[in-house]
Amino acid sequence: MADLILLRPWWLAAFLPLALLLWWVLRRPAPAGGWERVMSAEMLTAMQALGAFSGRASRSVRLLPIAALVPLILGLTGPALPREDLPLLARTDTVLLAIDTSASVAEGKALSQAQQAAAALLQRLPGRPVGLILYGNEAFAASAPTTDPRRLETLIAVLDAGIMPARGSSPGAAIGLAAGMLADPRQSDLILISDGGGVDRNARAEAARLSELGTRIWAVRVDGVAAGAPVPEQDAMAPLASSGRVLDWTEADDLAARLGGRGERQRVAELQAFGYRDLGPLLAAFAGLPLLMMLRRRS
């Protein structure tokens, strides 16, 4: 019984007025069917001696309503045990990986870092649909969201220099494309893996628009840009990230752990009861015993 929880613990507050009711019943003189208000004490005693009525109600009879309320309140608190046969619900919150494959990344060591970061994310996000965007001066949907990570691992492994037809980097185009790929932006995640190049007014506007729809944007920075390419500032992607923080590509495992648990932290309250076997109705049924005793015929 160590796993026993209360689904509706606020009902325990009902025991406070119940305690006051118990105190009032015990302090109040036992009634005699209302006759005590119209007869003197001597006449009541004489009537009882003649067998006209059974006399004052016993304390146990007066406590029957309270005895019925106790299991009802306990049942309303929802004592429950975890279910071993709980069905698993499919996760539908999508993750999109947007990898910068511009010349500054693809022609340097940064590409292998981006591939390693993407592979680490794929391995730690089981069950969540993951899509892939490749972008340079333009953005392309390399893969629609899929729950098969092997498909994306193959695509990411073959990335090389010259994959983009034109030079330049436009994270704004990738964010705009991501908005169109997400069937439900709420609770979805977009991960930008880049050296930070190309962040401009358009990128910031697209990031703000997507964030307003409910999508969280994460920025993962790779270094080791191609020789001769300009080196962006380390926090160049900070305005795009929902948290305002740029992660290093070596932190991909930590980011995957956070994304893997996001659904658990945002559980729908209406579905929580499905994870437990509610014993409340069974416990509340015991209120029927004192109620039946109150209805029994007295001689």
Secondary structure, 3 states (H helix, E strand, C coil): CCCCEECCHHHHHHHHHHHHHHHHHHHCCCCCCCHHHCCCHHHHHHHHHHCCCCCCCCHHHHCHHHHHHHHHHHHHCCEEEECCCCCCCCCCCCEEEEEECCHHHHCCCHHHHHHHHHHHHHHCCCCCCEEEEEECCCEEEEEEEECCHHHHHHHHHCCCCCCCCCCCCCHHHHHHHHHHHCCCCCCCEEEEEECCCCCCHHHHHHHHHHHHCCCEEEEEECCCCCCCCCCCCCCCCCCCCCCCCEEEHHHHHHHHHHHHCHHHHCCCHHHHHHHEEECHHHHHHHHHHHHHHHHCCCC
